[in-house]
């Protein structure tokens, strides 16, 4: 199991477009319902900063990579950004009240 966090800032002019592209990923996830992933995205209130957190159960396969909506989201991400995406691997210490995240915690 691997958990990664991606943080970046888009231009103010493209923040709503970026948010719409992110929502399209969640729409496709809801329709396809792939296993092996837990995924959440956040936009900081009032600005163009975004955070994505994904926990992937399969070490060599990211279910997001197979989604056309995710490919579309990623295709021009760097062009929308004023601060490039920073990817950080996280180690879970515990959780509470987060559905599957809280199992065994």
C-alpha distance (Angstrom), angle and dihedral (degrees) to the residues before:
residue distance angle dihedral
X1 . . .
X2 3.79 . .
X3 3.81 129.3 .
X4 3.77 121.0 -162.6
X5 3.77 132.7 -178.8
X6 3.80 122.2 -155.2
X7 3.81 119.9 -164.8
X8 3.80 128.3 -176.9
X9 3.78 143.8 143.9
X10 3.78 124.3 -128.2
X11 3.77 127.2 -159.2
X12 3.81 111.8 -84.6
X13 3.81 89.2 -117.8
X14 3.83 92.4 56.8
X15 3.82 100.1 37.7
X16 3.81 95.1 96.2
X17 3.81 91.0 46.5
X18 3.81 89.4 51.1
X19 3.81 90.3 49.6
X20 3.80 90.5 51.6
X21 3.81 90.9 51.3
X22 3.82 89.6 50.6
X23 3.82 91.1 50.0
X24 3.81 89.0 52.1
X25 3.81 88.6 58.1
X26 3.81 90.3 53.7
X27 3.81 90.9 47.2
X28 3.79 89.6 54.4
X29 3.81 92.1 44.6
X30 3.82 88.9 53.6
X31 3.81 90.8 50.6
X32 3.81 98.2 43.1
X33 3.84 98.2 32.7
X34 3.82 97.6 -161.0
X35 3.77 117.2 -166.1
X36 3.77 127.2 -130.5
X37 3.79 98.6 50.7
X38 3.78 141.1 86.5
X39 3.78 113.9 -171.5
X40 3.78 136.9 179.0
X41 3.79 132.4 173.9
X42 3.77 129.7 -164.6
X43 3.78 137.3 -172.4
X44 3.77 116.8 -155.0
X45 3.80 108.3 -116.9
X46 3.76 113.9 -98.8
X47 3.80 100.2 7.8
X48 3.78 146.8 57.3
X49 3.82 100.8 -93.8
X50 3.79 116.3 122.5
X51 3.81 133.3 -169.2
X52 3.80 126.4 -169.4
X53 3.81 123.4 -171.5
X54 3.79 120.5 -168.6
X55 3.77 129.5 178.5
X56 3.78 111.3 -163.3
X57 3.79 118.7 -166.1
X58 3.80 96.7 -166.6
X59 3.81 110.5 70.8
X60 3.81 97.9 -151.5
X61 3.79 101.3 34.0
X62 3.80 132.1 61.7
X63 3.83 109.6 -162.6
X64 3.82 89.8 -155.6
X65 3.80 90.8 65.4
X66 3.80 91.3 67.5
X67 3.82 94.9 55.4
X68 3.82 117.5 99.2
X69 3.82 89.6 -149.2
X70 3.81 91.0 55.7
X71 3.80 91.5 48.3
X72 3.81 88.4 50.5
X73 3.82 91.2 48.7
X74 3.81 92.2 50.2
X75 3.81 96.8 42.4
X76 3.81 96.1 82.3
X77 3.81 100.8 14.6
X78 3.80 95.7 117.5
X79 3.81 90.5 49.9
X80 3.84 89.4 55.2
X81 3.81 92.7 49.7
X82 3.79 132.1 92.2
X83 3.82 88.6 179.6
X84 3.79 113.4 40.3
X85 3.80 119.6 -124.3
X86 3.80 114.7 -85.7
X87 3.81 115.1 -155.7
X88 3.81 118.0 -154.2
X89 3.79 126.6 -179.5
X90 3.81 111.9 -137.8
X91 3.80 131.7 -154.0
X92 3.79 113.5 -145.8
X93 3.77 116.1 -128.4
X94 3.78 95.7 176.9
X95 3.77 142.9 -56.9
X96 3.76 140.7 -148.8
X97 3.79 131.4 -149.0
X98 3.77 97.4 -3.3
X99 3.79 101.6 120.9
X100 3.79 110.3 -127.7
X101 3.81 90.2 9.0
X102 3.79 89.5 63.7
X103 3.80 96.5 54.2
X104 3.75 109.7 121.9
X105 3.80 93.2 0.8
